[in-house]
């Protein structure tokens, strides 16, 4: 398992070094409302194989089915095994269905990485963008109340923005 993970990470790093692209994404800074532009390095496009749940997808990465966990957000459970101690909820099913509506099988996505690239479950951690390269899935999940911020203290690029989106959405309505 560790050899597969290390091989996957190495292959991902090599692949990303050859396929990196830069895209301009508008962002806003508090307290002004004027948008500024920062360069974001996106990798892809990758094909979505399927949505696992609200915050996890499987993509085709160089012919390998690779599980990608949306960095810094957490959706309610919808597919947890009964013996895991986690409780599947109707809100989790709603979040999963919302993600499925955004990312149907065969759709294309781009990934952006932060400091931590793989979690303890061997899932790739990334900020996930729709095919337009501008619309981030995490933002949509937070804005629409399907997720809350998951601050893992390693991937912090968007933490402040995500907390603001969560506050504005009143995210706790889904939990």
N, C-alpha and C positions, 0 to 999 in steps of 0.2 A: 504494500500500500504506500509506504514512504517512497520507494523507488518510483512508483507511478506518479506520485505527487511531485517529486523532484523533477522527473522527466517532463511532466506537464508544465511546471513553472519554467524550466529551461526552454522548452519549445515555445512557450508563450513569450518569453523575453526576446528570444531570437526573432520570432515572427513579428513582434511588435516593433523591434528596431528597424525592420525593413518596410513596415506598412504604416508607420506613424504619419498622421496628417495634422495640420493645424487649422483650426476653424475659429473664426471670430464670433464670440457669444456676448450679447449685451448683458450687463449686470448693473445693479444699482447699489449705491452706497448710502447708508444712513448718515446724516439726516436729510441730505439733498435728494431730490427726485430725478436728477439728471442721470441718464444712462451713460456708462463708460464701457469701453470694450477691452476685454482681456483675451489673450490667446489661450485656447484650451487644446491640449493634445488629445485627439481622439483616435482610437484604433478601430479598424473595421473597414467595411461593413461585415457583420456576421449575420448568419441566418438563425432565426428563432426556430428551434425544434418543437418546443412546447413550454407552456407555463406550468410550473409546479404548484405555486400558490401566489399570494399577493406580492411577495417580495423575493421570489426565486424563479428563475427560468433555466432552461437548458438550451444551449446554442451549439451550432456546429463550428468547432474551432479546429481548422485543418483536418477535417474528417473525423474528429473525435467529438462525441457528445460531452459537453462540458457544462457543469452546473455553475450558474452565476447568481450570487446573492447581491441584492441591491444594497450598496454601502450606505450606512448611516440611517436607514429607516427600518421599521419593524411593523408588520401587519399582523392582525389577529390570526390565530391558527385556523387552518381549514383541512389539513391533510396529515396532522400529527398522528403517529401510531398510538393506539389506546394505552399501551404500556409505558409511554414516554412521560406520563404525568402532566402533559400539556393538554388543554381542553380546546377541542375544535368548536368554533362558534359560527353562528349565522353571519356575523360581521366579517369573519374570516372568509367565508364563501363569497360574500359581496366584494371584498377586496380582491380575491382571486378572479372573480368574474370581470371586475374592472380592468385588471391587468391583462386578462385574456382579450378584452375588447381593444386594448391598445396594441397588443403584441400577438396577433394571430400567428399560427404556425406558418413558416415561410417568410414572415416579414423580416426586414433588415434592421439591424441596430448598430450603434457605435458604443464603445466602452471608453471610459476615462478612469484611470487608476490614481490612487492616492498612495500613502506610505505602505499600508498593509494590503497585499494583493491576494492572499489566500487565508481563509479562516480555519479554525480548529476542525471543521468538518470537511476540509479539502475543497471547499467551494471558492471560486474566484470571487473576489470582492471588487465591485466597480460601480461607478455612476453610469447609468444606462440611458442612452439617448435614442429617440426615434430616428427613423431613416433621414429626416431632415437635418440631422446633426445639431439641432438647436434645442429641441424639446426634451428635457430631462424627465425620465419616469419618476424619480424620487420627488421632484417638485410637484408633479401632477397628483401623486398619491397623497402628499401632505396637504396641498391646496384643497383637495376634494374630501379630506377627512378619512381616507382609507388607511392611513399609517400614522405612526408617531415617530419621533426622532429616536434613533438608537445611537447613543454616543459611546463609541468603543475606545475613545481617547487616542487611537492611532490614526484614523482617517478623519481629519478635522477641516478639510478645505471648505466645506459648505455648512459646518455645524451651526454657526450663528444665523445664517440665512434660513436653514431648515427649522431652527427653533422659532424664528419669526413667522414662517409659513404655518407651522403647527399652531402657534398662538392665534393667528388670524383665522384659521379654519375651525378652531375650537375642537381639535382632534379627539378629545376624550369622549365625544358623543358616540364613537364607534366601539369603545371598550366597555 
